[in-house]
Amino acid sequence: MAQPLAFILDVPETPGDQGSQEPSPYDESEVHHSFHQLIQEQSQWVAQEGLELQQREQEATGSGQQTLRRPEGTQSTATLRILASMPSRTIGRSRGAIISQYYSRTVQLRRRSSRPLLGNLVLSARPSLRLYDLELDPTAREEEEKQSLLVKELQSLAVAQRDHMLRGMPLSLAEKRSLREKSRTPTGKWRGQRGGGGVFSCCGRLRYACVLQALHSLGLALLSGLQALTPWRYALKRIGGQFGSSVLSYFLFLKTLLAFNALLLLLLVAFIMGPQVAFPPTLPGPAPVCTGLELLTGAGCFTHTVMFYGHYSNATLNQPCGSPLDGSQCTPRVGGLPYNMPLAYLYTVGAGFFITCITLVYSMAHSFGESYRVGSTSGIHAITVFCSWDYKVTQKRASRLQQDNIRTRLKELLAEWQLRQSPRSVCGRLRQAAALGLAWLLCLGTALGCAVAVHVFSEFLIQSPEAAGQEAALLVLPLVVGLLNLGAPYLCRVLAALEPHDSPVLEVYVAICRNLILKLAILGTLCYHWLGLRVAVLQGQCWEDFVGQELYRFLVMDFVLMLLDTLFGELVWRIISEKKLKRRRKPEFDIARNVLELIYGQTLTWLGVLFSPLLPAVQIIKLLLVFYVKKTSLLANCQAPRRPWLASHMSTVFLTLLCFPAFLGAAVFLCYAVWQVKPSSTCGPFRTLDSMYEAGRVWVRYLEAAGPRVSWLPWVHRYLVENTFFVFLVSALLLAVIYLNIQVVRGQRRVICLLKEQISNEGEDKIFLINKLHSIYERKEREERSRVGTTEETAAPPALLTEERGD
């Protein structure tokens, strides 16, 4: 038996307690009281037999040295009793001690009732000592008997109670695992055959064991299969171990965007594209031939597909009805399926945006609670060193990954600690502020210049009729905008290299803000170009298709330029640095620029959902390719950051930027298109209406004429959809959830600080009380010694006193 179990089981007992009623191990108050009684019994035993302890205390007292805190081996018996009664000494041991006491007494009672005393038997009637299987060490024998009784009692409990009991025992994991294995009770057919012997019983046990092993292996295989289905699980662990949490946050953000697009695409396929594919409209003419350039432009043969707005009909999808030439709406067949396509198109896009908003707010709140975790970071270095290793890891590759993760985590923590220890001087801060102001002016001028260049170039393309007739000329504006988005961040990066940033976290945040301003300026100019200039120019044509194709071209061109930047910006630079310059220094992964590229692409997707319902599918394909391209380039061409830093709040910052500038801007753009812009009269599901939003009013009038059975639906539409108060109420609730979550976390931080201060004060109180106890008992001991010395002097023989006087 192991030593911890022996320590718990060897609890002394007094004879007076044998007849008392045993407390239940499930009653916490009784358990604590019983264990406190055991501690008192043990302290009495120490008081009777601790002569050596008293001698040490007398020697320490005689030396005249008083310390604030002594080791427990030199403390008095009363102090030991008080220390043993403290909650910190009894937590985790009370249940194990009372169970040990219970089974220790049970063993003695069973011995007295089952085995007669050897002295009461005659010599011939005494049994052989071999029948009792006596050992040389009686302590080990008692431990085995106590363990066997403990196993029997555990077998009589339910599985949940048994697991709860084992978890509460202060034993090592190996001992708990051994007790769990021994206390497993057979069920079913095996339990019925335990009493029988022979070959059939052995075969039944073997078959039962084989079935259990097969089920256990199947469960482990299913569990490992579910873990393997997690997207990029091993790749993310490898990236986090080699490059740290800062680079890992980019790939986690990409994974989050993939989930958002998958959710939005599921709604669009189920309620828009699926019904339209099931009831295809009649094409106005022959389908154009695909030339391959459509993969870049989105025009040509892609125009008359479910990918773009103009392909969808404005009728109920229960009969084959083509688009009438006069623009009138098809009448539904009697008894058919009343699936109104304009209504489904409008409300599916609206529901998709609403669900995305709810999911985005929930993700942001959850990420805020995870990253801005309550409590301080004191002791985080020790926790990382001693508590980070997962002892379940057995494979070599997994253990190597875990080592890399722990090492990178320690580097980040130490770098953050060093930043706090080295503040700047006043002159250094002034120089830093001047450099930051100059760099911000240059970056803002660059963003403003890019926006003006995009506006001028878009007007030039509208006014040139030669470029309008060529399909390849459609890629000019996306190419120019992509080059500006690619070159301007490099200029901001050069300016950031001249700035004296103390913290790499601050450097990344500044770069993100500058790139965000650039993207917002360009996207705002493009939105004015699409809904302001293009709608006026394309009167009598399907301008929705053009806007959808334009957004598709921007998305594709952004992906192509990202591939070129990865190739020439990382791969070629690494080759030149290693081969020509003879340096081992590789480029670092630019987190700010890459994250803003993801936000820019996602914003284009949200802007184009209304005009191209299949655009989220294109974004999903792009994100998958971006992940594998960036991962390969990162592992082959990049190095870990020279200045490690802890990206504890990065995910929250990324989701915040995705929510407020990106999603909110796309929602405003689509609301303006739905409420204010007149749809095309030649294509799409809203061709006969003055605005897209009017489709809901037409449906309400149709329901009002249908009869009183559906009269509640117009009321719902009028007061919950058309009423702007409900929209503002939902928006206010979402903002209130975010605000309350922030305030709750702040309140929890304050409460935890107060509790830590209270714990510190209680510790000081305990030290004060222990010192008082020491002083009281030392004073009593000095009084006793002085009293004993006085008694000895008075009891000395007179002859000795005479000799002393003579000397």
Helices and strands as residue ranges (DSSP letters): H 3-9, G 15-17, H 28-49, H 51-62, G 72-74, H 77-85, H 87-90, H 94-114, G 118-120, G 129-132, H 138-155, H 159-168, H 173-182, H 189-192, H 199-228, H 233-268, I 269-273, H 274-278, H 294-297, G 300-302, G 309-311, H 341-371, H 380-387, H 396-421, H 426-463, H 465-468, G 472-475, H 476-497, H 504-528, I 529-534, H 535-537, H 543-566, I 567-571, H 572-575, I 576-580, H 591-608, H 615-637, H 650-657, I 658-663, H 664-675, H 694-706, G 708-710, H 712-716, I 717-721, H 724-794, H 798-806
